[in-house]
């Protein structure tokens, strides 16, 4: 029995390493690896404990790049979490078969497998939660005593120094402590011990101003004053309850409950969900001092209540970002799954044992959608950008976390291209070239400051942008150069086309499963289309845009970008009197956005110029229907219909 946690740890660690990413991946991976490598301040709330632990682990394990080391750290943390959870389930009175089964259902689900293979803060978050649950199960009747209370406080405090959402576990701990308190017990010694040790754990946040004063390469929010420190701590740039800066409109708060239940059912599967319900019904028959409220509150507060509180929108970007947050609630659900297995084993031991094969088979069948072993797409993306930039160039990034973080890792942790000057136009991620007061300026003053800094660089021919916009700098067109754009005046020379030197390695199953893969890989054909459009190759450019849409059908930024490029293609084709290409471009805009008045009108004009009166009448009638107050448009539609005849 003593070997059980160790064996589980080693088994899951081996599995984690076998599917571990070889380097950076999409998302926060590059930033967190860079923050660990050079002890920087990551995005709010800074994740100080993760940065310190990553630095210590990466220094003690000096093999491979920093991303490989921090990926390995995640593998160790998540494997340790499952071992600690199994030990907690044993302390709660659950049999070996039931606790191993619960750990298998949790640790082999696709989301857990994926999260165990990449650099993220959730491995440490889950370990802190499991450690707190272990203390609760070890001292279920003594949580008001100073030592157990101090242990729980330290677990939660350290966990909060990594991820704020661990505070949602506190009500479950307090419920257990209150329900099982011995009569006559003094509460204040335990409260004091828990509070003091919790504050000691959260003291890791002092890392933020201390490191920020040293001017690290990444310094989100520059938390060197009390005001800026609080802004970083409370995630003011995001909104304290928001998961991303962008996102669609929020829906009804109650719609978050079926959202959580649906995704949980999809990931954990029908057998685990059924076992959790059986465990919920049969918990009171279990000979355990752990109250039912403890696992239920863990599951509910870290799951549907968290969603109810933040009420995040249902767009694909936010939905994908949400997935990792469900893992903490599933730690609570694992208690119920274990109880369900134990209840079933009392009725039919063979049936309960047979159920252990379900997560094993499921993990094997889903291997290609969660294994990150050959995921090189984010690394290739960052390297491709570096290949695009000539010596001593300046790259200003106009949004895009994957651009920020992949380049932060490659240039700071891997020391590639020290000749480059990198900046983000928001003045958040890299050292701001706009001055220390930039973040406090008004929108208009910020734009003025940007122009003052960027215009001389453009005049010197050293400026490149990473952007999806068509214009940023007055007087300059943004010419496509590989994945980037370069401000250029008419007739100016551009660098050689870098596409032949690019590498793009991605997995179709990962593309299908993971939103961030789709959102980034779709950028390649979009930028290829921009290059072809600049060469007047309208139909080839449209083919690339169609490919982009097929790669990222649910990517929010893609539809407006593709629509805008198609409009430009149509306009340029009209200028050349290439009516076939113009028709194809405007028809594609109308298909993409049936409510696009201007596109229908332009399509009608293209048909009109070809004297194709029937389709002209139909297109202009569509446009007139979208703008019934426009009498001129109605007259054109009627005129085209008369010319078309009966």
DONUSE-958915 format. One record per residue (C-alpha): x, y, z. Coordinates in Angstrom, 1 decimal, always signed. Last residue first. Example, Ala and Ser with C-alpha at 12.3 -4.5 7.8 and 13.67 -1.06 7.14 Angstrom:
% DONUSE-958915
px +13.7, py -1.1, pz +7.1
px +12.3, py -4.5, pz +7.8
END
This chain:
% DONUSE-958915
px -39.3, py +38.1, pz -69.0
px -36.6, py +40.6, pz -69.9
px -33.2, py +41.0, pz -68.5
px -33.2, py +44.7, pz -69.5
px -36.3, py +45.2, pz -67.3
px -34.7, py +43.4, pz -64.4
px -31.5, py +45.5, pz -64.7
px -33.6, py +48.7, pz -64.6
px -35.6, py +47.5, pz -61.6
px -32.4, py +46.7, pz -59.7
px -30.9, py +50.0, pz -60.6
px -34.1, py +51.8, pz -59.4
px -34.0, py +50.0, pz -56.1
px -30.4, py +51.1, pz -55.6
px -31.3, py +54.7, pz -56.4
px -34.2, py +54.5, pz -54.0
px -32.0, py +53.5, pz -51.0
px -34.6, py +53.2, pz -48.1
px -34.9, py +49.4, pz -48.7
px -31.2, py +48.8, pz -47.9
px -30.7, py +45.1, pz -47.4
px -33.5, py +44.3, pz -49.8
px -31.9, py +46.7, pz -52.3
px -28.7, py +44.7, pz -52.1
px -30.5, py +41.5, pz -52.8
px -32.3, py +43.1, pz -55.7
px -29.0, py +44.4, pz -57.0
px -27.6, py +40.8, pz -57.0
px -30.7, py +39.4, pz -58.7
px -30.9, py +42.1, pz -61.3
px -27.2, py +41.7, pz -62.1
px -27.7, py +37.9, pz -62.4
px -30.4, py +38.5, pz -65.0
px -28.7, py +41.5, pz -66.7
px -25.4, py +40.0, pz -67.7
px -24.3, py +43.1, pz -69.6
px -20.7, py +42.5, pz -68.5
px -20.5, py +45.8, pz -66.8
px -23.9, py +45.1, pz -65.2
px -22.6, py +41.7, pz -63.8
px -19.7, py +43.5, pz -62.1
px -22.1, py +46.2, pz -60.8
px -24.4, py +43.6, pz -59.3
px -21.4, py +42.1, pz -57.5
px -20.5, py +45.5, pz -56.2
px -24.0, py +46.0, pz -54.9
px -24.0, py +42.6, pz -53.3
px -20.6, py +43.2, pz -51.7
px -21.6, py +46.7, pz -50.4
px -24.7, py +45.3, pz -48.7
px -22.9, py +42.5, pz -46.8
px -25.8, py +40.6, pz -45.2
px -25.0, py +37.3, pz -46.9
px -21.5, py +37.3, pz -45.3
px -19.2, py +34.5, pz -46.5
px -21.4, py +33.8, pz -49.5
px -21.6, py +37.4, pz -50.4
px -17.8, py +37.8, pz -50.0
px -17.3, py +34.8, pz -52.2
px -19.5, py +36.3, pz -54.9
px -17.5, py +39.5, pz -54.7
px -14.2, py +37.6, pz -55.3
px -15.5, py +35.3, pz -58.1
px -17.2, py +38.2, pz -59.9
px -14.0, py +40.3, pz -59.7
px -11.9, py +37.4, pz -61.0
px -14.2, py +36.9, pz -64.0
px -14.5, py +40.7, pz -64.6
px -10.8, py +41.4, pz -64.9
px -11.3, py +45.0, pz -65.8
px -7.9, py +45.7, pz -64.2
px -9.5, py +48.2, pz -61.7
px -12.4, py +45.7, pz -61.3
px -9.8, py +43.0, pz -60.3
px -8.3, py +45.3, pz -57.7
px -11.7, py +45.9, pz -56.2
px -12.6, py +42.2, pz -56.1
px -9.2, py +41.3, pz -54.5
px -9.7, py +44.1, pz -51.9
px -13.2, py +42.8, pz -51.1
px -11.8, py +39.3, pz -50.8
px -9.1, py +40.5, pz -48.4
px -11.7, py +42.2, pz -46.2
px -13.9, py +39.1, pz -46.1
px -10.9, py +36.8, pz -45.3
px -9.9, py +39.1, pz -42.4
px -13.5, py +39.5, pz -41.1
px -14.0, py +35.7, pz -41.2
px -10.7, py +34.7, pz -39.7
px -10.7, py +36.6, pz -36.5
px -13.3, py +34.4, pz -34.9
px -11.7, py +31.0, pz -35.7
px -14.5, py +28.4, pz -36.0
px -13.9, py +27.3, pz -39.6
px -10.2, py +27.3, pz -39.1
px -8.5, py +25.0, pz -41.6
px -11.4, py +25.1, pz -44.1
px -11.5, py +28.9, pz -43.9
px -7.7, py +29.1, pz -44.5
px -8.0, py +26.8, pz -47.5
px -10.7, py +29.1, pz -49.0
px -8.4, py +32.0, pz -48.5
px -5.6, py +30.1, pz -50.3
px -7.9, py +29.5, pz -53.3
px -8.9, py +33.1, pz -53.3
px -5.3, py +34.1, pz -53.7
px -4.9, py +31.7, pz -56.6
px -8.0, py +33.3, pz -58.2
px -6.7, py +36.9, pz -57.7
px -3.1, py +36.5, pz -58.9
px -2.4, py +40.3, pz -59.1
px +1.1, py +39.9, pz -57.5
px +0.0, py +41.8, pz -54.4
px -3.0, py +39.3, pz -54.2
px -0.6, py +36.4, pz -54.3
px +1.4, py +37.8, pz -51.3
px -1.9, py +38.5, pz -49.4
px -3.1, py +35.0, pz -50.2
px +0.1, py +33.5, pz -48.7
px -0.6, py +35.5, pz -45.6
px -4.0, py +34.0, pz -45.2
px -2.7, py +30.6, pz -46.2
px -0.3, py +30.7, pz -43.3
px -2.6, py +32.3, pz -40.8
px -4.9, py +29.2, pz -40.8
px -2.1, py +27.3, pz -38.9
px -2.5, py +29.8, pz -36.0
px -6.2, py +29.7, pz -35.3
px -6.5, py +26.0, pz -36.1
px -3.7, py +25.1, pz -33.6
px -5.3, py +27.3, pz -31.0
px -8.6, py +25.6, pz -31.4
px -7.3, py +22.1, pz -30.5
px -9.1, py +18.9, pz -31.5
px -9.1, py +19.0, pz -35.4
px -5.6, py +20.6, pz -35.6
px -4.3, py +18.1, pz -33.1
px -5.7, py +15.3, pz -35.2
px -4.2, py +16.9, pz -38.4
px -0.7, py +17.2, pz -36.9
px +1.5, py +20.1, pz -37.7
px +4.9, py +20.8, pz -39.2
px +5.4, py +24.1, pz -41.0
px +8.9, py +25.0, pz -42.1
px +9.7, py +28.2, pz -44.0
px +12.7, py +28.7, pz -46.2
px +10.7, py +28.7, pz -49.5
px +8.3, py +31.3, pz -48.0
px +11.0, py +33.9, pz -47.4
px +10.3, py +36.2, pz -50.4
px +13.3, py +38.5, pz -50.7
px +13.2, py +41.8, pz -48.9
px +11.1, py +44.6, pz -50.4
px +12.2, py +47.6, pz -52.5
px +10.0, py +50.7, pz -52.7
px +7.9, py +51.5, pz -55.7
px +5.1, py +52.9, pz -53.7
px +6.1, py +53.4, pz -50.1
px +6.7, py +50.4, pz -47.9
px +5.7, py +49.4, pz -44.3
px +6.6, py +45.7, pz -44.0
px +4.2, py +43.0, pz -43.2
px +4.9, py +39.6, pz -41.6
px +4.2, py +35.9, pz -42.2
px +6.1, py +36.1, pz -45.5
px +6.7, py +39.7, pz -46.5
px +3.3, py +41.2, pz -47.2
px +3.4, py +44.9, pz -48.1
px +1.8, py +47.3, pz -45.6
px +1.3, py +50.5, pz -47.5
px +2.8, py +53.6, pz -45.9
px +1.7, py +57.2, pz -45.8
px +0.0, py +56.8, pz -42.4
px +1.3, py +53.8, pz -40.4
px -1.0, py +51.0, pz -39.4
px -2.9, py +49.9, pz -42.5
px -4.2, py +46.6, pz -43.8
px -4.6, py +45.0, pz -40.3
px -3.8, py +41.3, pz -39.6
px -0.5, py +42.3, pz -37.9
px +3.1, py +41.3, pz -37.2
px +4.8, py +44.4, pz -38.4
px +8.3, py +45.1, pz -39.8
px +10.4, py +48.2, pz -39.5
px +14.1, py +48.5, pz -40.6
px +13.6, py +50.5, pz -43.8
px +15.1, py +53.7, pz -42.4
px +11.9, py +55.5, pz -43.1
px +9.9, py +52.8, pz -41.4
px +12.1, py +53.1, pz -38.3
px +11.7, py +56.8, pz -38.3
px +7.9, py +56.3, pz -38.5
px +7.7, py +53.8, pz -35.6
px +8.5, py +55.9, pz -32.6
px +6.6, py +59.0, pz -33.4
px +3.7, py +57.0, pz -34.9
px +3.4, py +54.9, pz -31.7
px +3.4, py +58.0, pz -29.5
px +0.6, py +59.6, pz -31.5
px -1.4, py +56.4, pz -31.3
px -0.9, py +56.3, pz -27.5
px -1.9, py +60.0, pz -27.3
px -5.2, py +59.2, pz -29.1
px -6.0, py +56.3, pz -26.9
px -5.2, py +58.2, pz -23.7
px -1.9, py +57.7, pz -22.0
px -1.4, py +55.7, pz -18.8
px +0.2, py +52.6, pz -20.6
px +2.7, py +54.8, pz -22.3
px +4.2, py +56.5, pz -19.2
px +7.4, py +54.4, pz -19.2
px +8.3, py +55.3, pz -22.8
px +7.1, py +54.1, pz -26.2
px +9.9, py +51.5, pz -26.8
px +8.2, py +49.2, pz -24.3
px +10.2, py +46.3, pz -23.0
px +8.3, py +43.3, pz -24.2
px +4.9, py +42.1, pz -23.1
px +2.7, py +45.1, pz -22.2
px +3.4, py +48.1, pz -24.4
px +0.3, py +47.5, pz -26.6
px +2.3, py +47.8, pz -29.8
px +4.5, py +44.9, pz -28.8
px +8.2, py +45.3, pz -29.3
px +11.1, py +43.3, pz -30.6
px +14.5, py +44.7, pz -31.7
px +16.6, py +42.1, pz -33.4
px +20.4, py +41.7, pz -33.2
px +20.1, py +39.1, pz -30.3
px +18.7, py +36.7, pz -32.9
px +18.3, py +33.5, pz -30.8
px +19.2, py +33.5, pz -27.1
px +17.2, py +30.3, pz -26.4
px +15.4, py +31.7, pz -23.3
px +15.2, py +35.3, pz -24.5
px +15.0, py +35.2, pz -28.3
px +13.3, py +31.9, pz -28.8
px +11.0, py +32.1, pz -25.8
px +9.9, py +35.7, pz -26.2
px +9.4, py +34.9, pz -29.9
px +7.1, py +32.1, pz -29.2
px +5.3, py +34.1, pz -26.6
px +4.5, py +37.3, pz -28.4
px +3.6, py +35.6, pz -31.7
px +1.4, py +33.0, pz -30.0
px -0.2, py +35.8, pz -28.0
px -1.2, py +37.8, pz -31.0
px -1.5, py +41.5, pz -31.0
px +0.1, py +44.2, pz -33.2
px +3.7, py +43.0, pz -32.9
px +6.5, py +45.5, pz -33.8
px +9.5, py +43.9, pz -35.3
px +12.7, py +45.9, pz -35.7
px +15.4, py +44.7, pz -38.0
px +19.1, py +44.4, pz -37.1
px +19.7, py +41.7, pz -39.6
px +16.8, py +40.8, pz -41.9
px +13.6, py +39.4, pz -40.4
px +11.8, py +36.6, pz -42.2
px +13.8, py +33.8, pz -40.7
px +12.9, py +35.0, pz -37.2
px +9.2, py +34.8, pz -38.2
px +9.7, py +31.3, pz -39.5
px +11.4, py +30.3, pz -36.2
px +8.5, py +31.5, pz -34.2
px +6.0, py +29.6, pz -36.3
px +8.2, py +26.5, pz -36.4
px +8.3, py +26.3, pz -32.6
px +4.5, py +26.8, pz -32.5
px +3.9, py +24.0, pz -35.0
px +6.4, py +21.5, pz -33.6
px +4.0, py +19.0, pz -32.0
px +5.7, py +15.7, pz -32.4
px +5.3, py +14.3, pz -28.9
px +2.1, py +16.3, pz -28.2
px -0.1, py +13.3, pz -27.6
px -3.7, py +14.4, pz -27.0
px -5.5, py +14.0, pz -30.4
px -3.3, py +11.2, pz -31.7
px -3.8, py +9.0, pz -28.5
px -7.6, py +9.2, pz -28.6
px -8.0, py +5.4, pz -29.2
px -5.4, py +4.6, pz -26.6
px -6.8, py +6.9, pz -24.0
px -10.3, py +5.5, pz -24.5
px -9.1, py +1.9, pz -24.2
px -7.3, py +2.6, pz -20.9
px -10.2, py +4.7, pz -19.6
px -12.7, py +1.9, pz -20.3
px -10.5, py -1.0, pz -19.1
px -11.1, py -0.1, pz -15.5
px -14.8, py -0.8, pz -16.0
px -14.0, py -4.5, pz -16.1
px -12.9, py -4.4, pz -12.4
px -16.3, py -2.9, pz -11.5
px -18.2, py -5.6, pz -13.5
px -16.1, py -8.3, pz -11.9
px -16.7, py -7.0, pz -8.3
px -20.5, py -7.0, pz -8.9
px -22.7, py -5.6, pz -6.1
px -20.0, py -4.5, pz -3.7
px -17.8, py -3.5, pz -6.7
px -20.6, py -1.2, pz -7.9
px -20.6, py +0.8, pz -4.6
px -16.8, py +1.0, pz -4.7
px -16.9, py +2.2, pz -8.3
px -19.4, py +4.9, pz -7.4
px -17.3, py +5.9, pz -4.4
px -14.3, py +6.3, pz -6.7
px -16.3, py +8.3, pz -9.2
px -17.6, py +10.5, pz -6.4
px -14.1, py +11.2, pz -5.1
px -12.9, py +11.8, pz -8.7
px -15.6, py +14.5, pz -9.0
px -13.7, py +16.7, pz -6.6
px -10.5, py +16.4, pz -8.7
px -12.8, py +17.0, pz -11.7
px -13.5, py +20.5, pz -10.4
px -9.8, py +21.3, pz -10.7
px -9.6, py +20.0, pz -14.3
px -12.5, py +22.3, pz -15.5
px -10.2, py +25.3, pz -15.7
px -8.2, py +23.7, pz -18.5
px -11.2, py +23.7, pz -20.8
px -12.0, py +27.4, pz -20.5
px -9.4, py +28.6, pz -23.0
px -11.1, py +26.5, pz -25.6
px -14.5, py +27.9, pz -24.9
px -13.0, py +31.4, pz -25.0
px -11.6, py +31.1, pz -28.5
px -14.6, py +29.1, pz -29.8
px -17.2, py +31.7, pz -28.8
px -19.5, py +30.8, pz -26.0
px -19.0, py +33.9, pz -23.8
px -17.7, py +33.7, pz -20.2
px -20.2, py +34.1, pz -17.3
px -17.5, py +34.8, pz -14.8
px -19.4, py +33.8, pz -11.7
px -21.6, py +31.2, pz -13.4
px -18.5, py +29.6, pz -15.0
px -16.8, py +29.3, pz -11.6
px -20.0, py +28.1, pz -10.1
px -20.3, py +25.4, pz -12.8
px -16.8, py +24.0, pz -12.1
px -14.5, py +25.0, pz -9.3
px -17.5, py +25.6, pz -7.0
px -19.4, py +22.5, pz -8.0
px -16.7, py +19.9, pz -8.0
px -15.0, py +21.0, pz -4.8
px -18.3, py +21.6, pz -3.2
px -19.4, py +18.1, pz -4.0
px -16.1, py +16.6, pz -2.9
px -16.4, py +18.2, pz +0.6
px -20.1, py +18.2, pz +1.0
px -20.2, py +14.4, pz +1.1
px -18.4, py +14.5, pz +4.4
px -15.1, py +12.8, pz +5.0
px -15.3, py +10.8, pz +8.1
px -15.6, py +7.6, pz +6.0
px -17.6, py +4.4, pz +6.1
px -19.4, py +4.8, pz +2.8
px -23.1, py +4.4, pz +3.0
px -23.5, py +8.2, pz +2.9
px -21.7, py +8.3, pz -0.3
px -24.1, py +6.1, pz -2.2
px -26.2, py +8.7, pz -4.1
px -23.2, py +10.9, pz -5.1
px -21.2, py +7.8, pz -5.8
px -23.8, py +6.5, pz -8.2
px -23.9, py +9.9, pz -9.9
px -20.1, py +9.9, pz -10.2
px -20.2, py +6.3, pz -11.6
px -22.6, py +7.4, pz -14.3
px -20.3, py +10.3, pz -15.3
px -17.3, py +7.9, pz -15.3
px -19.2, py +5.4, pz -17.5
px -20.5, py +8.1, pz -19.9
px -17.2, py +9.7, pz -20.6
px -14.8, py +11.9, pz -18.7
px -14.3, py +14.3, pz -21.6
px -17.7, py +14.5, pz -23.2
px -19.6, py +14.2, pz -19.9
px -17.5, py +17.1, pz -18.5
px -18.1, py +19.1, pz -21.6
px -21.8, py +18.7, pz -21.4
px -22.0, py +19.3, pz -17.7
px -20.0, py +22.5, pz -17.9
px -22.0, py +23.9, pz -20.8
px -25.2, py +22.7, pz -19.2
px -24.4, py +24.8, pz -16.1
px -23.1, py +27.9, pz -18.1
px -26.5, py +28.4, pz -19.6
px -27.6, py +29.6, pz -16.1
px -25.4, py +32.7, pz -16.5
px -27.3, py +33.7, pz -19.6
px -24.9, py +34.6, pz -22.5
px -21.8, py +36.8, pz -22.7
px -20.9, py +38.5, pz -25.9
px -17.9, py +37.3, pz -27.8
px -14.3, py +37.2, pz -26.7
px -11.1, py +39.2, pz -26.4
px -8.9, py +40.0, pz -23.4
px -9.1, py +36.4, pz -22.3
px -10.1, py +34.6, pz -19.1
px -12.2, py +37.3, pz -17.6
px -13.1, py +37.4, pz -13.9
px -10.6, py +40.1, pz -12.8
px -10.8, py +42.1, pz -16.0
px -8.0, py +41.3, pz -18.4
px -5.8, py +44.3, pz -17.9
px -6.9, py +44.5, pz -14.2
px -5.5, py +41.0, pz -13.4
px -6.0, py +41.4, pz -9.7
px -2.3, py +40.8, pz -8.9
px -1.2, py +42.8, pz -11.9
px -3.3, py +45.8, pz -11.0
px -2.3, py +45.4, pz -7.3
px +1.4, py +45.6, pz -8.2
px +0.7, py +48.5, pz -10.5
px -0.9, py +50.5, pz -7.7
px +1.7, py +49.4, pz -5.1
px +4.6, py +50.4, pz -7.3
px +7.1, py +48.1, pz -9.0
px +4.6, py +45.9, pz -10.7
px +5.9, py +46.7, pz -14.3
px +2.6, py +45.5, pz -15.8
px +4.1, py +42.5, pz -17.5
px +7.9, py +42.4, pz -17.2
px +9.4, py +40.0, pz -19.6
px +13.1, py +40.7, pz -20.3
px +13.7, py +41.4, pz -16.6
px +14.1, py +45.0, pz -15.3
px +15.7, py +44.2, pz -11.9
px +13.0, py +46.2, pz -10.2
px +10.5, py +43.8, pz -11.8
px +12.1, py +40.9, pz -10.0
px +11.5, py +42.3, pz -6.6
px +8.1, py +43.7, pz -7.5
px +6.8, py +40.3, pz -8.7
px +8.7, py +38.0, pz -6.2
px +6.7, py +39.6, pz -3.4
px +3.9, py +37.4, pz -4.8
px +5.7, py +34.4, pz -3.1
px +4.3, py +35.8, pz +0.1
px +1.1, py +33.9, pz -0.8
px +2.5, py +30.8, pz +0.9
px +3.4, py +32.7, pz +4.1
px -0.1, py +34.3, pz +4.0
px -1.6, py +30.8, pz +4.0
px +0.7, py +29.8, pz +6.8
px -0.6, py +32.7, pz +8.9
px -4.2, py +32.2, pz +8.0
px -4.1, py +28.5, pz +8.7
px -2.4, py +29.0, pz +12.1
px -4.8, py +31.8, pz +13.1
px -7.9, py +29.8, pz +12.1
px -6.6, py +26.8, pz +13.9
px -5.9, py +28.7, pz +17.1
px -9.3, py +30.6, pz +16.7
px -11.6, py +27.7, pz +16.6
px -11.6, py +26.4, pz +20.1
px -13.1, py +22.9, pz +20.2
px -15.9, py +22.4, pz +22.7
px -17.7, py +19.8, pz +20.5
px -15.4, py +18.2, pz +17.9
px -15.6, py +19.9, pz +14.5
px -16.7, py +17.5, pz +11.7
px -19.2, py +19.7, pz +9.9
px -17.2, py +22.8, pz +10.4
px -13.9, py +21.4, pz +9.1
px -15.5, py +19.7, pz +6.2
px -17.4, py +22.9, pz +5.2
px -14.3, py +25.0, pz +5.7
px -12.3, py +22.8, pz +3.3
px -15.1, py +22.9, pz +0.7
px -15.4, py +26.7, pz +1.1
px -11.6, py +27.1, pz +0.5
px -11.5, py +25.1, pz -2.7
px -12.7, py +28.2, pz -4.7
px -9.7, py +30.1, pz -3.5
px -7.7, py +27.8, pz -5.9
px -9.0, py +30.0, pz -8.7
px -6.3, py +32.5, pz -8.1
px -3.5, py +30.4, pz -9.6
px +0.2, py +30.2, pz -8.6
px +0.6, py +32.1, pz -5.4
px -2.9, py +30.9, pz -4.7
px -1.5, py +27.3, pz -4.6
px +1.2, py +28.3, pz -2.2
px -1.5, py +29.8, pz +0.1
px -3.8, py +26.9, pz -0.3
px -1.2, py +24.3, pz +0.5
px +0.1, py +26.5, pz +3.4
px -3.3, py +27.0, pz +4.8
px -4.1, py +23.3, pz +4.7
px -0.9, py +22.5, pz +6.5
px -1.5, py +25.3, pz +9.1
px -5.0, py +24.0, pz +9.8
px -3.6, py +20.5, pz +10.2
px -1.0, py +21.8, pz +12.7
px -3.2, py +24.3, pz +14.6
px -6.2, py +22.1, pz +15.3
px -9.4, py +23.2, pz +13.7
px -8.9, py +20.6, pz +10.9
px -8.9, py +17.7, pz +13.4
px -11.9, py +15.6, pz +12.4
px -11.0, py +15.1, pz +8.8
px -7.2, py +15.0, pz +9.5
px -5.8, py +12.8, pz +6.7
px -8.7, py +13.4, pz +4.3
px -8.4, py +17.2, pz +4.7
px -4.6, py +17.0, pz +4.4
px -4.9, py +15.0, pz +1.2
px -7.5, py +17.5, pz -0.2
px -5.0, py +20.3, pz +0.4
px -2.3, py +18.3, pz -1.4
px -4.7, py +17.5, pz -4.3
px -5.4, py +21.3, pz -4.7
px -1.7, py +22.2, pz -4.6
px -1.0, py +19.4, pz -7.2
px -3.8, py +20.7, pz -9.4
px -2.5, py +24.2, pz -9.5
px +1.1, py +23.1, pz -10.1
px -0.1, py +21.1, pz -13.1
px -2.3, py +24.0, pz -14.1
px +0.4, py +26.6, pz -14.6
px +1.2, py +25.4, pz -18.2
px +4.1, py +24.0, pz -20.1
px +2.9, py +21.1, pz -22.2
px +2.3, py +17.3, pz -21.9
px +0.2, py +17.0, pz -18.7
px -2.4, py +19.4, pz -20.1
px -2.9, py +17.1, pz -23.1
px -3.3, py +14.0, pz -21.0
px -5.7, py +15.8, pz -18.6
px -7.8, py +17.0, pz -21.5
px -7.9, py +13.6, pz -23.2
px -9.0, py +11.6, pz -20.2
px -6.4, py +9.2, pz -18.9
px -5.6, py +10.9, pz -15.5
px -9.2, py +11.3, pz -14.5
px -10.7, py +7.9, pz -15.4
px -7.4, py +6.3, pz -14.3
px -7.4, py +8.1, pz -10.9
px -11.0, py +7.0, pz -10.3
px -10.2, py +3.4, pz -11.2
px -7.2, py +3.4, pz -8.9
px -9.4, py +4.7, pz -6.1
px -12.1, py +2.2, pz -6.7
px -9.8, py -0.8, pz -7.0
px -7.8, py +0.1, pz -4.0
px -10.8, py +0.6, pz -1.8
px -12.0, py +4.0, pz -0.6
px -11.8, py +4.9, pz +3.1
px -11.1, py +8.7, pz +2.8
px -7.4, py +8.0, pz +3.5
px -7.3, py +5.8, pz +0.5
px -8.9, py +8.6, pz -1.6
px -6.2, py +11.0, pz -0.3
px -3.5, py +8.6, pz -1.4
px -5.0, py +8.3, pz -4.9
px -5.1, py +12.1, pz -5.0
px -1.4, py +12.4, pz -4.0
px -0.4, py +10.0, pz -6.8
px -2.6, py +11.9, pz -9.3
px -1.0, py +15.2, pz -8.3
px +2.5, py +13.7, pz -8.5
px +1.8, py +12.7, pz -12.1
px +0.5, py +16.2, pz -12.8
px +3.6, py +17.9, pz -11.2
px +6.2, py +15.6, pz -12.9
px +4.7, py +16.0, pz -16.3
px +4.5, py +19.8, pz -15.8
px +8.1, py +19.9, pz -14.9
px +9.0, py +17.9, pz -18.0
px +7.3, py +20.5, pz -20.1
px +9.3, py +23.1, pz -18.2
px +12.5, py +21.2, pz -19.1
px +11.6, py +20.8, pz -22.8
px +10.7, py +24.5, pz -22.9
px +14.1, py +25.4, pz -21.4
px +15.9, py +23.5, pz -24.1
px +17.3, py +20.0, pz -23.5
px +19.3, py +18.8, pz -20.5
px +20.2, py +21.0, pz -17.4
px +17.8, py +19.3, pz -14.9
px +18.7, py +21.1, pz -11.7
px +18.6, py +24.5, pz -13.4
px +15.3, py +23.7, pz -15.1
px +13.8, py +22.6, pz -11.8
px +14.9, py +25.7, pz -9.9
px +13.9, py +28.1, pz -12.7
px +10.5, py +26.3, pz -13.2
px +9.8, py +26.4, pz -9.4
px +10.5, py +30.1, pz -9.2
px +8.4, py +30.9, pz -12.3
px +5.6, py +28.6, pz -11.1
px +5.6, py +30.2, pz -7.7
px +5.5, py +33.7, pz -9.2
px +2.5, py +33.2, pz -11.6
px +2.5, py +36.9, pz -12.7
px -1.2, py +37.6, pz -12.1
px -1.1, py +38.7, pz -14.8
px +1.1, py +37.8, pz -17.7
px +4.6, py +36.5, pz -16.8
px +7.2, py +38.4, pz -14.7
px +10.7, py +37.2, pz -15.5
px +13.0, py +34.8, pz -13.8
px +15.2, py +34.2, pz -16.8
px +14.5, py +30.6, pz -17.8
px +11.3, py +30.3, pz -15.8
px +9.8, py +33.4, pz -17.4
px +10.9, py +32.1, pz -20.8
px +9.2, py +28.8, pz -20.2
px +6.1, py +30.6, pz -19.0
px +6.0, py +32.8, pz -22.1
px +6.6, py +30.0, pz -24.6
px +3.9, py +27.8, pz -23.1
px +1.2, py +30.4, pz -22.7
px -0.8, py +29.2, pz -25.7
px +0.6, py +27.2, pz -28.6
px +3.4, py +24.8, pz -27.8
px +7.1, py +25.3, pz -26.9
px +9.4, py +22.3, pz -27.1
px +9.5, py +18.5, pz -27.4
px +5.9, py +18.1, pz -26.4
px +5.3, py +15.3, pz -23.9
px +3.5, py +12.1, pz -25.0
px +6.0, py +9.6, pz -23.7
px +7.0, py +11.9, pz -20.9
px +3.4, py +11.9, pz -19.6
px +3.0, py +8.2, pz -19.8
px +6.3, py +7.6, pz -17.9
px +5.2, py +10.1, pz -15.3
px +1.8, py +8.4, pz -15.1
px +3.4, py +5.1, pz -14.3
px +6.0, py +6.5, pz -12.0
px +3.5, py +8.5, pz -9.9
px +1.1, py +5.5, pz -9.8
px +3.9, py +3.3, pz -8.6
px +5.0, py +5.8, pz -5.9
px +1.4, py +6.3, pz -4.7
px +0.9, py +2.4, pz -4.4
px +4.2, py +1.7, pz -2.8
px +2.9, py +2.4, pz +0.7
px +0.0, py +0.0, pz +0.0
END
